[in-house]
Amino acid sequence: MKWMIASFSPTGTTKKIAKAITEGTGCSVLDVDLTDLEAVKNVARLDDTAVLLAAVPVYQGRVPAVALERLKGIRGNGRYAVAVVVYGNREYEDALLELKNTLEENGFQVAAAGAFVAEHSIIRSIASGRPDEADIRTAKKFGADILEKINGAQNISPVTVPGNVPYRAVNAPSAWPAADDACNRCGACAAACPVGAISRETPNLTSGDKCINCMRCIQVCPRKARSMPARFLEGAKTMLEKNAAKRREAELFL
């Protein structure tokens, strides 16, 4: 049995969970990076028989719209899929249901779903260092359990996951990463931005209309010249330390 990972993982933690799940299956895996525009262009021509593992981060309790749009290029034609969302220890709210519904609308049978925790991409002291060894063990076992379910069933009933329709509203970003005087306009951030919010001509600037606050530009900057506004960070940290300090574990649906 072949598997395909299609992940939107700007800071790498979502992909780390996805890879651990597929390692648990022991199957061969094709990896599609949905943050890579060139890879997305070719996604419709990829293997249409593999089990799809769709893995996305959670932003404001929802799946990033750009991730959903890129997933729509992968048609199911009745094959199996696994829906996985990764969130920063606060809440995943409607994201898992939104992903599951999107996959089913694309023609997939969703055989399993899971919500995993990873280090918060903005306030990194929240769920710091996750996914950790325990998370990876859980992910690998989840993969093995999914494989057993798929191999052992002639007809798989759809999984039920938490969430509400209509989905919660998403607010436009009120702040986004900016460069300081240490920026030498090397363009690393512009090359890495998954939504084209940073121009190669003026990489010290960020388009607030396009930015989704994925934090990739901050992660890849070799001079550590990019950051979120201090006032925004202060408010976000206060809120998350109040509401998201207690460790949460993965929620799995088979």
Buried (B, 14 or more C-beta within 10 A) or exposed (E): EEBBBBBBBBBBBBBBBBBBBBBBBEBEBBBBBBBBEEBBEEBEEBEEEBBBBBBBBBBBBBBBEBBBEBBBBBBBEEBBBBBBBBBBBBBBBBBBBBBBBBBBEBEBBBBBBBBBBBBBBBBBEBBEEBBBEEBBEBBBBBBBBBBEBBEEEEEBEEBEBBBEEEBBEBEEBEBBBBBEEEBEBEBBBBEBBBBEBBBEEEBBBBBBEBBBBBBBBBBBBEEEBBBBEEEBBEEBBEEBEEEBEEEBEBBBBB
